[in-house]
Amino acid sequence: MNQIATAVLTEYTSRFTSKPRLFYSPGRINLIGEHIDYNSGYVMPAAINKGIYYAIAANNTNNINFYSLDFTEAYSTTVNSFEKKEGWKNYLLSVLKEFEMLPKSIGGFDCVFGGDIPVGSGMSSSAAVEGGLAFAVNNIFNLQLNRKELALLCQRAEHNYPNVKCGIMDMYASLNGKQGNVILLDCDKVTHEYFPFDFADYQIVLINSKVQHSLASGEYNIRRNNCETGLAVLKQEPGIFTFRDIKSVEIVDRYKNELSADVYNCCKYVVEEINRTQQAGALLKQQNIEAFGKLMFETHEGLSRLYKVSCAELDFLTAQAKANPNVVGARLMGGGFGGCTINIIHKNFVGDAAASIGKAYQQQFNIAPEVYFVEICDGTNELINTV
Ligand code: GLA
């Protein structure tokens, strides 16, 4: 068994007497389609081999006892007395609050959790934490919510106590991942199709700038507001109801005088990114990884210059990748302002390419980046049932 899973179970046994069930909830990557999950776009995420483990069991009381292995901190509360707290607790309590609002009841439980998704890395540790707890609670109390319902519940939860008005991508991808497949998620209908990511010659590599981002800092919600403000204006155009209906930037240009510069730039980016994602889906099906990679570089340009969610460190990592002939595509991944770039690198040269990008980065910023060779895995699941 994986080291973290063993540590979580050992900690559980030292604190509680019941026999826990063990669940795994992965982080996610996103190949393309950034900041358009809350703008009626399509996105292309996948669950990965980094995640959060939950050891958990009902305790037949009204007490809920958490222990976070990563923060080495315990927290206890009681059923139906959830309120906003600080830090990691909010992600859990907000999920429980959502369960409380359903016509289904949960009881007390004991829970130890821990994982290996670096916080603020853009791999969505928050969605993995929320989705893992939601999935586990759904199982131990036999509440019968399906994965889509759980993803929507987690999205509402993240909007509430953590106050990040996120889209559906992260929790949906974490809950619905499938080994070897990317998820083409229609964020309007909240439906998906899988398609295989089987490029034997290429490796997905994440390079962590180690610059921390916090979506809770408010910049994320500002981008979302800009898009809503812009769409309200663009809806004057006949036949436009969502960003998906805007097929070309010319329509955004038509209303330029009615939009502030920030709002105009956000809208332009969103329209271009929705187009790119549609092209990207076709290219993946044709196995055209080179053309796909070019779109990733374009996405980065848009995120940096128009959407303005990049930073010097991510721009540098992407520029280094672009200059390397063995990297077919790279860009910042996730909310932005720090965290990882996602890179598609030829397998024969992957070690050298990642090392040379990392070395240049260290020289420039005096920060040693972390490099992760990512595998695409199944979504949230129960690993063992020790009951
Ligand atoms: C964060 C959010 C997602 C999505 C991405 C950007 O990860 O949680 O909903 O908007 O940023 O694509």
Boltz pocket constraint, residues with backbone or C-beta under 6 A from the ligand:
constraints:
  - pocket:
      binder: B
      contacts: [[A, 33], [A, 34], [A, 35], [A, 36], [A, 37], [A, 38], [A, 122], [A, 124], [A, 166], [A, 167], [A, 168], [A, 169], [A, 170], [A, 215], [A, 334], [A, 335], [A, 336]]
      max_distance: 6.0
